[in-house]
């Protein structure tokens, strides 16, 4: 009897994301097995239970997905999973907590495309504000953009928390090769004077950038919002916006809405789940790989 494709899906949350389950099955995994309320200390045991239950050949049909809500925790669990392998007993692992890695990758890739298309430029040297950037999507987007050469500032309600997250992104996720700055909401108007790009990555239904702030931004080029729940995170930006002029912008900025970003996110997650299925050797996937795939999808689509 031929062995089925099994994806073991780990989450620290009380529920596994139905979105991720649907994505896994649609990508070709036959079974998506949930493990909920997983403690990070349990990862090693779960991984080794999975790898030693099949022959090395059959393990090509076995994978592990790491969800949850916390960026650092997911990356730590990915690292633990990788270190728990005992070659040739080894499987592919993909971390995407709350879909944050693929969402961030889709947003940054879409912004990069609009910069090239409308302004004949790249992310290199651009001033980026990640509004509501202390959450998982903001963190991943900040690191991806910084690694692409942008000057990134994470904006939060509390400067102390924003600084702590910025340091985490720089030193751990960026492995000390990038330097992400921090700022408080109270100083947002001042930061908008030099902003080229805005990522709105806060909680759903909260406006993070007002019409007045858009109108007063002299060099704003692209504004992107991952929130599909009204009101928009960016005033005047529709969820269907895909490079359309941003209402009220005096600098000629364009906007990218949540549904446009979501399409790229969907394609990136689907591709990475299929990559796990097709890989001859185990792969360990996170936001960097999601960005590569998102970039390729947009180039092909364009």
N, C-alpha and C positions, 0 to 999 in steps of 0.2 A: 504494500500500500504506500502510495506517495505521501510524503510528509506535507502538511499544510503550512502556509506562511503564518507565523504567529508573531504579533507585536505585543510585548509586555509593556503596559502603559502605567507609569508610576506618577503619583501626585501626592504632595503633602496636604492638599485640600481634602475636604470631606466628600467632594464629588469630582469625578473625572469630567472634563469638558466634553459635552456632546459634539461640539464643533470638531474637536480633535479626533474623536472616534469616527465621525462621518468621513473626515479627511483621510484617515488611515484606510478605511474600507474602500473608499472610492479610488485610492491610489493603488489598490491591489492586494492589501493585506487581508487574508481570509478571516483571521480572528484577531480581535483587539481585546486583550485581557486587562481589566482594570485592577489597580492596586491603590487603594485610597488611604489617606491619613498616614502616609509613609514617613517614618522618621529617617533623617539622613543617615543615622547609624545603621539602619536596616538595609541600605542599598547594597552593600557588599554581599550579604547573604542572599538577597533576592537575585542578584546578578549571577552568582555562582550556582544557585539552584537552576537557573535557566540554562547556563552554558554546559553544565555537566549532565543534563538530561537528554542530550542529543549528541550524535557523532559530529566530528568537525565538519563533515560534508553537509549534514543536515542543518548545521548552525547557520548556513547561508540563507536559510528560510526562517531565521529567528532574529528579532530586533528588539530594542528597548527604546521607549519614548519617555522623556522626562518633562512633566508639566509643572503644576504648582503655581504660585503667585509671586515668588521672590527671585529676582535675577541672580543674586549672588548664590543663593541656596541651590538653584538649578544648575549653575555652572560648577559649583562644588560637587554636586551629585554626579554630574557628567564626568568630572575628573575622577571621583571615587569609582564610578562604573568602569572607566577605562583601566584604572589601576587594579581592578578586581579580576580582570581577564587573565586566563592561564593558557597562553598559546600552546597548541593550535585551537584551544577552546576559547573562542572569541567571537563577539557579535557586534554589529553596528549599533550606535547610540545617537539619538537626536534629542537635543534639549530645545524647548520652545515654550517657556513659562507664560501662561495666559495668552499665548500667541504673540507675545511681545517681540520676539526676535524677528519673526517673519513680517509682522506689521511694520516695525521700525525699518526693516530692510526695504520693504515696498515703498514706504514714504520717502526715504533718502534717495533711493534709485529714481523715483518719479521726479523729485526736486532736481536732481542732477540732470535729468533729461530736459526739463523745462529751462534750466539755466543755459544749457547748450543750444537748445532750439530757439529761444527768444532773446538771449543776451550774448550768445557766442562765447560763453565762459564756463568755468567748472567750479567745483566746491573749493578748490585750492585758494586759501587766503580769505575766504568769505567769512563775514561775521554772522554767526548763527545763534539765535535765541531759542532755547527749548523751553517753552512755557508749560508750566505744570510738569516740568521735566524730572521730578524726583521719583516718578513711578517707573515701572518696568519698561514701557515703550520709550519714554523720554530718556532713560538711561542708555538703552541700546542704541537709539537714534543718535544720541550725543557721541557715543564712542565711534559708531560707524562714520559719522560726518567728520569727526576729528581725525580718524585714521585716513580719511580721504583728503586731509589737508586744511579743513575748515577751522576757524577760531570759534569755539563753542562755549556758550555760557548757559548753564542750567538755572532757570528762574523758578523760585518757589515762594510760598507765603512767608516762610521763615528762613532767613539768611543762613542761620546755623545749620539747619537740616540740608539746605541746598549745597552748602559748602562740604558737608560730610559726604553727600552723594557724589558731588563733583570729584572729590578726592578718591572715593571708591572707584569711580569710573576710570580715572586717570591711572591710578596705581595698581588696581587689580584687573579690571576688565581690559584696560589698555596696556597692562604690563609695564607701566612707566614710560612708554614711548610717546604718550600724548599728554597734554596739559589742558584740562577742561576747567573753566572758571565757574563761579557761582554769582547769583544776584538775587535780590528780593523783589517781590511784586511792587513794592512801594517805589522802586527806582526804574520800573519798566519804561516809562515815558522817556527817560534819559537814554536808556539802552537802545530804544527804537530809533534814535537819531543816527545811529551808525549801523543798524541791522540791515543785512542783505537778505536774510532768510529767517523765517519764523516757522517753528514746529509747534503746533498746538497739541499737546499730549496729556492734558489734564482729564479730570473726571467728566463723564458724559453730562451734557446739559448745562455746562458752565461756560459763559463767554470769557475768554482769556485776553482777547485783543479787540478793543472797541473801534468803531468807525472813526472816532477822533484820532486815535493812535495810528490808525492806518494812514489817514490823510496827512499826518504830521511826520511820516517816515520818508525822508528825502531820497534814500537809496534802496528801499525795499524792492526786491526782485521777485521772490517767490514766497508764498505763504501756504502751508499745508496743515490740514486738520484731520485727525484720526477719529473724531467724534461724529457719529451719524445721528445722534439723538438731539432734537431741537432743544434749546437754541444752539446754533453753531458755536464752536470754540473761537471762531474768527468772524467778526461781524461782516454780514453780506456774502459769506462764502457758503455755497450750496454743496450738499454732499455729492452731487453729480459733477461738480466743477472738475475739469480735467485740462488745466492750462488756459482756462478762460480768464479774461481781464478781471482783476480783483476790484469790486465796486468801491469807489471812493479813493483809490490809490492815485496819487499825483505823480508817482515815480514810474508808472507803467507796470506795476507788479501783476503777476498772474497767480491764480489760486488753484489748489488741488484739494478736492474734497475726499471724504471718508470712503465713499463707494469706489472712486477711482483708485485710491490706495488699496482698498480691500481686494480689488481684482488682482493687483500685483502680488499682494500678500498670499492670496489663494494659490496663485500659480507657483510661487516660491515654495510654499509648504508642500504642495502636491509633488513638485519636482524632487524635493529633498526626501520625502517619504518613498518615492520611486527609486531614488538613488540608493537607499538602503536595500531595497529589493534586488537591485541589479548589480550591486558592488561585488566584485570578485574577492576583495579584501575588506575587512571591517573599516568603517568610516565613523568619525566622531564629529557631529555636526552642531553648529550653533549660529550666532548672528552673523559672523564673518562669511560663512558659507551661504547663508540666506541672502546676503547682499550681493554676492557674486551671481547667484541664480536670478535674483530680481533684476539686476543690471542686464543680464543676457536676455531675459524675457522681453524687457523694454526695447532693447536693440533689435531683436527679431521682429517685434511687433511694429516698430517704427519703419 
